[in-house]
Amino acid sequence: VAQDLGLSPSQLAARKARVVSEGSEQRFRLDPRSGVLTLTETLDREHICPHSESCTLSFQLLLENPVQLIRGEVDVRDVNDNSPEFRVKEVVLKIPELANPGSSYPLERARDKDKGLNGVQNYTLSPNSQFSLALVNGKDGGKYAALVLQRQLDREEQRELRLVLTATDGGSPPRSGTAEVRVLVMDANDNMPVFLREVYEVRVAENSPPGQLLVRVSATDPDDGSYGKVQYELTQTSEWSQELFDLNAETGEILVSGNLDFEEAKSHELMVRATDGGDLSAHCKVHVEVLDVNDNAPEITLSSVSASVPEDAPPRTVVAVLSVRDRDSGDNGRTECAVAGDVPFILTAAFAEHYELRTSAALDRETTAEYN
């Protein structure tokens, strides 16, 4: 840092240089002997930015005499320190013996706390003559696999197949995780459920209360009795999204069950499976777009303030440095900052959302000894 600023460590010390982090956690410090920015703790990208591809931490370098504020950013780069994992180690699929070749069956999605290339990149299936594997890209950028039937099953010939699904990330060297896929061959059930729509697009405000109806998915099955009765369940959906939404297994109604937060996630993708009494199933997607509301107030952070100022200080003397931020987006996140009251001080913009409080006129201690 000293080298980049063209200052010696002694000059940094003389100007009382210090690091001011945005927020409550102080992850960086300035070594006064070398002028080098150092870490105060080991950084864990998966903990700091659990839902983001990129992870950037901001800090300010504050110097005094004269007051100067310099903004810096640290890009926390991901390393491949996590292996893909399946939520369940055994996936059971019930497939009728009359299923047509080409039929597709989504499999359990592997999770990898790493992002980008270090996240899940590929799936492979153990060698077999019945199924191949297809890779599907989700709207959130994740990948999952689906079994594709290559030739018709025969329950009388083979009642059960056991396959191994392997998920591999793109690290070097790559890491992998496995799950067992049990395929149970079921006797014929002539009709399978059919959803009225393959994809449901839904928009919901982030301040929607728990219990609010989001959408009702519907699948029909012309079979009689239990073969025609459809049950709904969420599958291929992240545990986090399942905590925010509740699906009624009988009616297909999806309700808000948690606290949505636009600033945390702008959208969610739910996969709904409809299964009839003969274990035939169909799938549809529900894409939920979360709408921002103005639920965050602006936050003012005072980085530095002079406790006193001489009365002969010239106009435009810097007496304080502050920053303003609002976690909302768009117009809801735009802020205006001004000094209240008739006082000889003005705000000047330093850079985005950062301001310097300066004197705007000559001061006279005998007239006014203190300003708040």
N, C-alpha and C positions, 0 to 999 in steps of 0.2 A: 504494500500500500504506500509506504514511504517513497519507494522508487517511482511508482506511477504518478505521485503528486509532485515529484521533484523536490522533496523535503528530506532532510536528514532526520534520523531518530531523535536527535537532540532538539530539533525544531518542533517535532511532534510533541515531545515532552513539554517543551516550553509553552506550547499552545494548548496544553491539557487535552490532547486528542483522545477521544474515547469512542467506543462503538455503542450506538443506540439501536436496538432491534425493534422492529414493528411487532407489537404484541407483548405478552408477558414473559415469553421464554427468551433467555439470553443465550444464544447458541454460539456466538462469536465474541472474541476479545482481541484487542490489539496488543501485541507484544511491544512494550515501550523500548526495549533494548534494540530490537531489530527492525521495528516498523512493519512487522509481518502480521497479517490477519490469520488468526488460528481458531480452531474449534475448541469449544468448552465441553463438548460431549460428542460421542459417536452418533452420527446421523443414521437414522433408519427411514429410508424413503417410503417403505410400505406403511410405517406408522404416521409419518408426517403428511403424506399425500396419498391416502388409501384408495381414492377413487379417481385419480388424475393420471394421465399419461406423462405429463411433464410435472416437475416439482422445482419451484423456484422460491428461495428464501430471500427476503429483502432486509437490508440493514442500512443505517445511516452512520457516517463517520462525522462526528461533531468536533470542530476545533474552535478555540476561543482566542480572543486577543489578536486579530479581530475574529468575530463569530463567523464561521463558515460551515455549511452543511453539505455533505456530499453523499449521494445515494449510491448504493451498491447492490448487486444481486448475485446470489450464489445458486448455480444450477446443480441440484443434487442428482447425479447420474445413477441410473439403476445398474446394479450388478446382479448376476444370475445366482442368487443365494437361496432361492426357493424352488422346490420341485412341483410339477403339476400334481394335483390331488383330486380324487373323486369323492364327492360327499358320501356316497355309499360304495362299498367294495363289491357288491353283487347287484346287478340289474336283471330283473326278471321281465321278459317280454312274452306275452301270450299271443301267438300268431295262428290264425286258422289254416287248416291244411288246404283250403281252396283259395288262399290269397294269391293274387295274380303276380307273376314275375314283374319286377319294376316297382313294386310297392315299397314305400320308404317308411322307416321307423326311427324317429329321433332317439338318440341315446343320451345318457347322463353326461352333462357337460363337466369337464375338468376345470378346476380353479387353480390359478397361479397368482400369487401375490405380486410377482414381478410384472412389469409392463413392457409394452413394445415387443421387440424381438425376443426378449427374455421371457415373455409370456407364452401361453400355449400356441404353437404354430402348426402342429400336425397330429393326426390320429392314424393309427394302424390297427389292423385286425388280424388275429391269428389265421393261418391258412385254413380254408374250408371250401367246400364245393357249392354251398347253398347261398352264401351272402357275400356281397362286396361292401365297400365303405364309401360314403359320399361326405365331403366336407362342406359345411354351410357356414357362411359369415352372418353373424347377428348384426342388428343395427348399432349395437354398442361397440362394434369392432371386434368382439370376441368370436371364437370359432367353436363349433360343436359338430359332432358326427352323427350320421344316420345310417342305419343298416338298410341295404337295398337288396331285396330278394332276387336271386338270379334264376332259380328254377323252382317249380312248385313243390311244396312240402307234401309228405305222405306220412300221416300219423301212424298208420299200420307198419310202416317201414322204420320210422325213427320218431319216438315220442319227445325226445329232448335233445338239444344241442348245447354244448358249452364252448363259448368263445372267449378270447382274451382281448380286451380293448386297451390299447396303449396310447397315452397322450405324451407328446414330446414338445419341449420348448425350443426356442431358437438360440439358446446360449452356446458358448464354446468353452468347455464341452457341454453338450445338451444334457438336460435332466429329464426324467420321465416318471410317470406314474401309471398304474394299471388298475383295471376293474374287470371282474368276470361278468360276462353276459350269458344268462341262461335263457334259451329260447324254448318255450313250452309249446308244442304243436297241439292245437285245439281242434276238436271236431267241428264240422261245418256249421256256420251261422250265416245264412244267405245274405244278409244286409248289414252294412256297417253304418254307424252314425255319420251324418253329413252336416257340417256347419253351414248356416245361412251365409256366412262371410268367412273368407280365409283370414282376413286382417281387419281388426277393429281399431280405428283411430279415435282416440279420446283426448280431450283437453280438460284439465282440472286446475283450479286455483290452488296455490300452495297453502292457503289458510282454510281449506275445506275441512270441516270437522269430521272426526271419526264417526262412522255410521252412514255417511253420505253415499248414495248410490252412484257408482261410477259408470257402469254399463252392464247390460245383461246379454251374455253370449247364449246362443241357442243352436242346438244340434238336433236333428230329427232322425228317427230310425223307423222304417215302415214295418219292422217285424212285430209280432204279437208277444204279449206276456213279458217275461223278464228280458228276452232278447231285444225288445223294443224300448225298454226303460233305460234312460241315459243318466249316468252320474258324471259330475264334472270334478276335475282336480287340476291344480297348478303343477306344471312340470317344466324342466329346463329353465327355471326362474331362480334368480339369485336369492339367497336367504335374506338379504337386506330388503329386496322388493317384497318378499313374502311377509315380512314384518309390517309393511306399509299397507297391504291390501288383503282383503279376506274374500274368499270365493265360497258361495253357497253351493254345496255339492248337488242339491236337488234342483234348484231353480236356475243356476248359472249366473246369478247376480254377483257382481264384484263390487265390494264396498271399500271405502277408505277406512283403514283400521289403525293407522299410525299418523305421525306428524310429518307431512310433506315439507320439504325445504328446497326451494328453487336454487338457492345458493349452493346446496350440496349435490343435487342431481336435477338436471333439466328434463330428463325423460326416463321412463322405465319400460322395459319390454317383458311382457308376461306371456308364457306359453300355456294354453289351456288344453287339456286332454278330455275328450268326451268318450266314455266307455259304456257299452251296453251290457246286458246281462250275460251275453255270450263271450265277453272279454274282447270284443272288437272295439277298436278305438279310432278316433280321428283327432286332429289337432288344428288349432287356430292360434293366431297371435293377437295380442292386445297391446298396441303401442300407446303409452300414456305420456302426453306432453304436459309438463307442469308449468303453469303460468305464474309469472312473478307478481307479487303484490308488495306494496310499500310497507314491509313489516320490520325494517331495520332503520333505526335513527342514525343520523350522522354521528361519528365518533371523532372527538378532537384529542390529539395527543400533543402535549407540550414537551418538546424535546429539550429546549434550553430557555432560561429566562434570567435576565440580569436583575439581581435584587435591588440594585440602586443604579442611578445614572446621574452624572454631574449636570448641574443646571446650565453649564456652558457647552454642553454637548451640541454639536451642529445638527441641524435638521437632517432627517433620514438616517439617524443613528439606529442600528439594529439593537433591540432590547429583548427580543424573544424569537424563537423559531418553533413553529408548530405545523402539524399535518392534520388533514381532515380526510376521512374515508367513510364510505357508505357501502355496505355489502350488497345492496340491491343492484339491479341492472337497469340499463336504459335510463329513461327520465327519472325513475325512482332512485337511481344511484348517483345522479348529478347533484352536486352541492354548490351552494354559494356561501361565501364566508365574508363577514364584515364586522368592524368594530362598533360596539353599541355605545351610544352616548356621545356627548359633545366633548371630546377629549383630543389633545394634540398628538394623536397617534393614528397611523394608517397601516393597512395591510398591503404588502406587495407580494406578488406570486414569485416563488423561487423556481419551482418546476411543478409538474403535475400534482395537484392536491397538497402542495407544501407552500407555506407562507412565511414571510418575515414580518414581524411587527416593528415598525420604525417610528421615530418621532417625526411629527409633521410641522413643528414650529419650535421657536425658541422656548425654553423652559425657565421658570422663575420660581425658585424655592420659596421666596418670601410670599409669593401669591398662593401657590399650591405646592405643598411639600410631599404629597403622596397621591398616586392615582391607583384606582382599582379597576 
